[in-house]
Each structure stands twice: as structure tokens, then as C-alpha cells.
């Protein structure tokens, strides 16, 4: 059965900590799915754990990213190798709520190109996490919502569902960090494509260490923040993918 959703999970040296994430995904997602767990090198500690787990869980697909190191390349690799019409990006750290994936997917199937899980709308919440990072993210999200009309109050959150066709049409230019989510929201605004959001509760990870590097990635986020305020662009045709 062809999956209705391809779930892209970026992982870096998660080791055994990846198992609770995969268990929650399997328990929470009711739609037919494939789970692409993407790591950058064969030596990554995530690789053998996922390979063993996938033997009894065929929906889990151990996936070696060959586009280059870093989460942006891993996400781009996941989109290019997804077989479903909707892709959900989530992290391996367990911060996102997998029970919301089905709802996000159905919003995309109804016609939006991006369905965002929002920490900053009514009913949403962020529990834990660095204070400075949270303040910058909240400020960016609310100002983009108010002044650029991007369709979500949480443009920087990585936890979103995307139309595969839309992403293959506009492409991903990000090369480092997790700014892909902001890039695609900004492009949806420039191409005048619909974006929707639902409230989510984000919980700081309980195991492992966050890979987010605010000092290194902040200038890249700012680039896409400014891009969202640009003029309308004509939507290009989606490129057919031969790998899916």
C-alpha cells in the first residue's frame, strides 16, 4: 500500500534514544505511513539501532543522507526520496507530538501546501528550551504572522506537514541548520499558496543533547525572514522525482 504520509526524522548520534521516538510514531500515526530515519554517515550511532528496529517494523526505513552533512541536507534528501504526497518533518528528540501528524496530513490533503504545528497560537505551548532561542522564535513567528501574513504564528518550528508537489516545485535552498521550515513558509507566502496551523505543545527533550546552534544559524534564519516580505512570484511546475 502506498503511504499517505512520508515522515522524515532527522537524527544524529541518537543511539538507543531513537527508539522511544519510533515507538511513539508507530503508536500515534493511524494513516498509512513510511518513516524515513535519516542520518549522515554509516558510522552514526543511530544507524545500527534503526536497522535492527526496522526488521520488525517495515514502515521504518533506515536512510543514509548522501547530500552532505547537516539537518537541512537531510531534510532535502528526505523530500527527494519520499513516496507519499505529503511529507511531515519531525525531530528525533521527542519534542514534537506525533499524535497530531494525521491531522496535519489531512489539512494538506484538503488543499493547503503547509500545515504547521504552532506553539504560539491559542492552545499552543512551549515547555522548556533555551530562553533566548524561544524569544527569538516567538518574535519572528508573530511578526511574520502580523506583517507578512504567512498563515502561521510559528514559522520557525520544524514540525510541519508539506505538500510534496509544492516542495518539489519551489525547491529547498537551505544548506545548514533547521531553517528549512522557515524557508518553505516564506516561499508559500511569496507564491501565494495557502498555509494553515493547529496548536501544539512542544516539550524540551528528556534524553540526549540538542544539536541546535543558534549563533551559527541565526543569520540563515534572518535571510528567510526578510525573504517572506518580498513581492509575489509565479509558482513553478513541480519537478518529477525519479528516486521515489
C-alpha positions in Angstrom: 0.0 0.0 0.0 1.4 3.4 -1.0 1.7 5.5 2.2 -0.4 8.7 2.6 2.4 10.3 4.5 6.2 10.1 4.5 7.6 11.1 7.9 11.1 12.4 7.7 13.0 12.1 11.0 16.5 13.7 11.1 18.8 12.0 13.5 22.4 12.5 14.6 24.1 10.1 17.0 20.8 9.4 18.8 21.8 5.7 19.6 19.2 3.9 21.7 17.4 7.3 22.3 15.8 6.9 18.8 13.6 4.0 19.9 11.1 6.0 22.0 10.6 8.4 19.1 9.9 5.5 16.7 7.6 3.8 19.2 5.5 7.0 19.6 5.3 7.4 15.9 4.1 3.8 15.3 1.5 4.1 18.1 0.3 7.6 17.2 0.0 7.7 13.4 -3.1 6.0 12.1 -2.6 6.8 8.4 -0.5 4.5 6.1 3.0 5.8 6.5 6.7 5.4 5.9 9.2 6.7 8.4 12.5 7.8 6.9 15.1 8.0 9.6 17.9 10.0 8.1 21.5 10.0 9.3 24.6 11.5 7.7 27.2 8.7 7.9 27.2 4.9 8.2 29.1 5.3 11.5 26.3 7.3 13.1 25.2 5.6 16.3 21.6 5.8 15.1 22.2 3.6 12.1 22.5 0.1 13.7 19.7 0.8 16.1 17.3 1.8 13.3 18.4 -1.0 11.1 17.6 -3.6 13.8 14.3 -1.9 14.7 13.2 -1.9 11.0 13.5 -5.6 10.8 10.3 -5.9 12.8 8.8 -2.6 11.8 8.8 -2.4 8.0 7.3 1.1 7.9 10.7 2.3 9.3 13.2 3.0 6.6 16.9 3.5 7.6 18.1 6.2 5.2 21.7 7.4 4.6 21.8 11.0 3.5 24.3 11.5 0.7 23.6 15.2 0.0 26.1 16.4 2.7 26.1 16.7 6.5 23.6 18.7 8.5 19.8 18.7 9.0 19.0 20.9 6.0 20.6 18.4 3.6 19.0 15.5 5.5 15.5 17.1 5.2 16.1 17.8 1.5 17.2 14.2 1.0 14.0 13.0 2.7 11.8 15.1 0.5 13.5 13.8 -2.6 13.1 10.2 -1.5 9.6 10.4 -0.1 7.0 8.3 -1.8 3.8 9.9 -0.4 2.1 13.1 -1.5 2.5 14.6 2.0 5.7 14.8 4.0 5.9 15.5 7.7 9.2 16.7 9.2 9.8 15.9 12.8 12.9 15.6 15.0 14.3 12.5 16.7 14.4 14.3 20.1 10.7 13.6 21.0 9.8 17.3 21.4 7.0 17.1 18.8 3.6 15.5 19.4 3.2 12.6 16.8 -0.5 12.3 17.7 -1.0 15.4 15.5 0.5 14.0 12.4 -2.8 12.6 11.0 -4.5 16.0 11.4 -1.7 17.9 9.8 -1.7 15.4 6.8 -5.4 15.8 6.3 -5.1 19.6 6.2 -2.6 19.3 3.3 -4.8 16.7 1.6 -7.6 19.3 1.8 -5.6 21.9 -0.1 -3.0 23.8 2.0 0.6 23.4 0.9 1.9 23.6 4.5 0.2 22.7 7.8 2.1 24.0 10.7 2.1 22.8 14.3 2.1 26.1 16.2 3.4 26.7 19.7 2.4 30.4 19.6 -1.3 30.3 18.7 -4.1 30.0 21.2 -4.0 26.4 22.7 -0.3 26.0 21.9 2.6 26.0 24.4 6.3 25.6 24.7 7.6 23.8 27.8 11.3 24.2 28.4 14.1 25.1 26.0 16.6 27.9 25.9 15.0 31.3 26.8 16.9 33.3 24.1 16.0 30.8 21.3 12.4 30.8 22.4 12.2 34.6 22.5 13.7 35.0 19.0 11.5 32.2 17.6 8.3 33.7 19.1 9.1 37.2 17.9 9.9 36.0 14.4 6.7 34.0 14.2 4.4 36.7 15.5 5.8 39.5 13.4 5.7 37.3 10.2 2.1 36.4 11.0 1.1 40.0 11.6 3.0 41.9 8.9 3.9 39.3 6.2 0.6 37.3 6.6 2.4 34.0 6.3 -0.5 31.9 7.6 1.1 30.7 10.8 2.4 32.2 14.1 5.2 29.6 14.3 7.1 29.8 11.0 10.4 28.6 12.6 9.0 25.3 14.0 10.3 22.3 12.0 7.2 20.2 12.8 5.1 20.7 9.8 3.3 18.8 7.0 4.1 19.8 3.4 2.7 19.1 0.0 5.4 17.1 -1.7 4.5 18.6 -5.0 4.8 22.1 -3.7 8.2 21.5 -2.2 9.5 19.9 -5.4 8.2 22.9 -7.3 9.8 25.6 -5.2 12.9 23.6 -4.1 15.0 23.8 -0.9 17.9 26.2 -0.9 18.9 25.9 2.8 22.2 24.2 3.3 22.6 24.1 7.1 20.6 24.1 10.3 16.8 23.7 10.6 15.8 26.8 8.7 14.1 24.7 6.0 10.7 25.2 7.8 11.0 29.0 7.7 12.3 28.9 4.1 9.2 27.0 2.9 6.7 29.1 4.8 8.4 32.2 3.3 8.2 30.7 -0.2 4.5 29.8 0.3 3.8 33.4 1.1 5.8 34.7 -1.9 4.0 32.2 -4.2 0.6 33.0 -2.5 -0.1 29.4 -1.5 -2.3 28.6 1.5 -0.8 27.8 4.9 -2.7 26.6 7.9 -1.9 25.9 11.5 -3.0 23.9 14.6 -1.9 24.4 18.2 0.8 22.1 19.5 2.5 21.6 22.9 6.3 21.3 22.4 8.3 19.7 25.2 12.0 20.1 25.7 13.8 16.8 25.1 14.4 14.5 28.0 17.3 12.5 26.6 20.4 13.5 24.7 21.6 16.9 23.8 20.1 19.4 21.4 22.0 19.9 18.1 20.6 23.4 17.6 23.4 26.1 17.2 21.7 29.5 17.5 24.9 31.6 16.9 25.8 29.7 13.7 22.3 29.5 12.2 20.7 32.8 13.2 21.9 34.7 10.0 20.4 32.0 7.8 17.0 32.3 9.6 17.2 36.1 9.1 17.7 35.7 5.4 14.4 33.8 5.0 12.6 36.1 7.5 13.4 39.0 5.1 12.5 36.9 2.1 8.9 36.5 3.3 8.3 40.2 2.8 9.1 40.2 -0.9 6.7 40.5 -3.9 4.6 37.8 -5.4 6.3 35.1 -7.6 4.8 32.8 -10.2 4.6 29.2 -9.0 6.9 26.9 -11.0 5.9 23.4 -12.1 6.8 20.6 -9.8 9.8 18.5 -10.9 9.1 14.8 -11.1 11.3 12.7 -8.8 12.8 9.6 -10.2 14.0 8.2 -6.8 10.6 7.9 -5.1 
